């Protein structure tokens, strides 16, 4: 029921585009050269057994789950994925298997991965075939010493090296102590919100719901009735929903749960779009913040932007950066309207005159 830099010359723009293309091409080529992980993995998972019959790492497992979710979210007929890892294309004597396509999908933007499988799979399949053909011909052409290849590789290196340097500096600055400081601040600023722990019995029929209330009045066990009659997935757990916020559930359920006393069940079944609920409120508490281990990945993401700015700012201070306006005049520090009023007025030059 719950609902989660800058180019000095304009020519650099062209280089940046070329670099992007080179990086993409290198990544794709590396894929086919076997630099990406192969289908043989050391760890078996239930997902692999269900979809490929071969070992798959956690990234592959996650993608397969995403693929199934995408089909469901787009309300398309679900594509049947039979067990095994069949050959889905051949380029000469080279085989491309289904898992190769799944692994390539992991490198795509999240929005693209949301496409229905029957549309996304053939697109990626053909992309892999095309890249394999291009790689084969490029290898035969022996362009390693081609001037254009060397030029573009040097341009790519000139952009990649600073990025890697910055990444390393940021990683060094995100220490465990820094993370713990961020965590303490997160806990201190954590909002005070009440959450409720409850269980429910959900049925379609009002008459049945009334009868279950009567059985509870006569001493029947709530969890036992939930296991026998409740139609949703919580039945096996005796109707247990765990903790939730009022806005996590449908309004009718939230209003009822947050107005009931602890330890009692609803005397009148609560109707929602899902059916009739008999709700038992078990506990109320302030929602606790996530523990350090749970919050750490989120805190690292937040700190990365902050620390990146700090690293760059230190470089600027050390270098003694000076910034000038569009006409090459020094930009004087100023604050507020008073400083602006005290500053000597500069002659405004019409755009046509400046162009001369």
N, C-alpha and C positions, 0 to 999 in steps of 0.2 A: 504493500500500500504506500510505501514511501516514494517521493518523486525526485544531481552532482557538478664611416673618415673625408679626405675630400680630394679630388683631382685638381692639379694646378692648371691643366690645359684641357680644353674640350676633347682633345684626342684621347684622353684617358678613359672617357666614357666608353669609347669603342673597345679599348683594351679590357675594361672591366667586363663587358659583354662577352668578349672572346675568352677571357679567363673563365667565366661562368660556364661557357660551352665546353672548354677544355676539361674543367673539373668534372662536369657531368659525364663527358665522354670517358675520362679516365676511370670514373667510378663504375660506369657501365662495363668498360673493358675489363676492369678488375673482377667484376662479377663473373664474366665468362671465363676468365683465366683461372678461376678457382680460388681467388683471394677472398671471396665471400665464403661463409660457412657452407659446407656441403650438406647433403641430406643425411649422411651418417653422423649421428650424434651419439654421445655416450649415455645420455640420460633418457630413459623411456618415460613417456607420459601417457596418461589416459587419452588425451586429445589425439596424440600421434596414432595410438592404436585404433582409434575410432575413424580417423580420416585418411591416414596414409599407410598405416601398418608398419611404419619405420620410426626410429628414434627422432625426436624433434626437440630443439632447444626451446627455452621459454619465450623467445621472440616469435618463433614460428607458431607456438601454441597460442600466444596472444593474438596473432593475426587471424588465425583460423576462427577464434572466438569472435573477433571483430567482424569477420566476413559473415558469420551467421547472424550477428546482431544487425548488420547492414541490411540483409535480406528482410529481416523482420520489420525494421523501421520503415523500409520503403514499401512495405505491404505487397511485395512481389511474390509470385510463386517460388517457393524455396527450391534452389538448384540442388538436385541430389548429388552428394559427394560420396561415391562408393569407396570402400576400404582399399588401401594400397597406394602406390605411388607410380601410376602408369606414365608411359611416354605420351606426351601431348603434342609433340612436334619433332620433326627431323630436319636437320640442315646437312645435307650430304650424309655422311656416316655418323654425324654427331647427334645424340639424342637430348632432347629437352624434356624434363619430367615435370609433373604437376607441382611438386614441391619447389622446383626452380622458379616457377611462376609465382607461387605464394611468397617466396623469399623476396623476389623483386618487388612485389606489392608493398612490402614493409617499408621500402625506401620512398614511397609516394606520399604526398600530402594527405593528412587525415580526411579532408573533405572528399578527395578523390576515392579514398578507400571506402567511402560510404555508398558508392555506386552499387547497384545490384550485381551480384556475382555473375549472372548470365551476360551482363554488359561489360563489366570490368575485366573478366578473365580473358576473353578474346582480344581485347585491346592490349593487355600486357603481354599476352602470348605472342602477338604479332610484333610488338616492340622488341621482345627478346630475339625473335627470329631475325628481324632487320638489323639489330645491333650485332648479332653473330655474323651475319653476312658482311657487314661493313668492317668488322674487326678482321675477318679472314682476308679480305681484299687489301686492307691497310697493312697487314703483316707482309703480304706478298709484295706490296709496293716499296717496302723497305725505306720508310721516310724518316728514320731516326736522325739522319744528318741533313734533312731538308731545312733550309734557312727559315722558312715560315714556321715549321714545327719548333725549332730551337727558340725563335723569337717568342712564340706564344707560351712555351714552357717557362722561359725566363720571366715573362710577364705574370704568369700564374704564380711562380715562386715568389716574385716580388710582393704579391698580395697575400700569399699563404703564410709566409714566414712571420710577418708582423702579427697576424691573427693568432698563430700558435704561441708566439711570445706572450701576447696579452692573456691568452687562456692560461698559460703556465703561471704568470704572475698573479692572476686572480685566484687560481687554485691554491697557491702558497698562502695567500692572504685569508682564505676562508678556513680558519683554524677551528679546532674543537671548542676552544675558549670563546671565540667570536660567535660560534653557533649557539653556545650556551647562554651568552649574553642576549642574543636575539630571542632565544626561547623564553628567558626570564621576562623580557619585554612583552612577548606574545601572551604569556600567562597573566601578567599584570593588566594587560588591556583586554583580556578575554571578556566578552559581554556576559552579564548575568541573565541567563535565560532558563526558565523552568522547563524540564522535560518530564514526560510521564512514561511509566512502564505499565503496559496493559496486555490483556489477553482478550480474545473475542471468539464468538461462535458466529459464523456467517452462513445463512441459508437463504434460499430464494423465496420461500413461502411464509407469509405472515402468520398463518395458522400454526405452522410448525414452530415458528419462533416463539409464539405465545405458549405453546405446549412445553417447549424447553424451559421457558421462564418458570412455568408451574413446577416442572421437575426439579429445578434448582430450589424453588421455595420448599419443596418436600425433602430437600437434603441431598439431592443428586450431586455428584462430583463434577465441577465445571470442566476440568481437563478431560475427563472421560467422555462427557457429552460432545466436547469439541472434536475429539478424535473420531467419534462415531458419526457426527452429523455435519460438521463444518465443511464447506465446499472448497475452501482455498488451501494454499500450500502450508499454512500454519497448523492444520489439523493434526499432523503427525507429532507436533510439539505441544499438543494440548491447547492450541490457539494462541500461544505466546507470540507477541509482536515485538518484545523488547522495548527499549526506550525510543521515544520519538518526540518531535516538537509539534506544536499545534498545526503549523503550516505544512508539515510533512505529509499530512493525511487529508482526506476530503473534508470539507467544512463540517458536515453533519457529524462525522465521527469525532473530529477534533473538538467541536463544541461540547459534545456529550462527555468525552473522556476528561476534558479539563474542568467540567462542572461536577463530576461525580466524586463522592467520598472514597477514600482509600479502603480497599477490602470489600467493597460491595459491587454487585453486578447491576446492570440497568434493568429496572423493573419493567420498563416498556422498551421493546425492540427499537433500535435506531435504524431508520430507512436511509439508504444512500443509493447511488447509482449501481452499486455492486450487489445489493440485496438488503437483507435485514440482519443487523448486528446485535448480539447480546454482548455487552462490554463489561469487563471486570478490570477496574483500576487497582494496580498492585502497589505502586510507589510513585512518589513525586520527588524530584531533586533538582538542584541547579545543574545544568549541563556542564560536565567537567571538560577542561581543555585536553587536547590530545597529549599523550606523553611524549617525551623528548624523541624517542625512536620513531614514532609515527609522524611527528612534526618536522623532523630533520630534513627530508627531501624538499618540503615546501620552503623551509627556512633557507636552505642552500640556494634555491631558485631566487628568492627575494634578495639575498645577500649578493648574489652574482652581479646584479645591476649596480647596486650600491658600491661594491668593491671595484668594479670596472671603472666607474667614474672617479673613485679615489686614486686608482693607479694612474689614469690619464691626467688627472689634476696635478699629481706629484711630478709627472714628466713635464708638464707645462711650466710649473713653478721652477723646476731645476733648469730648464732651457731658457727662461726669461722671455716668454712669448710676448710680443707686442701686436696689438690689433689696430688697424687703421680703417677709416671709413671708405666709402666707395670712391672718393676723390684723393685718397692717399693721405688725408689729414689725420693726425693723432686723435684718438677718442679719449677725451678727458673724463675722469671719473666724476660723476655728478649724482646728487640725490635730491629728489623732490623738486617742487616747482621753484623754490628759492634759489637753488644752485643753478637751475636752468635760466632764471631771470638774471643772475649775476654774471653769467657767461657772456663774453662779447659776441655780438651778433655777427654772423658770417654772411657775406654777400651771396645771395642766391643766384646761381648761374643758370640761365635757361638751358633746357636740354639741347636745343639746336646749337647754342654757342659752345657748350661743353663738347659736342660732337666734333666741332671744328678744331 
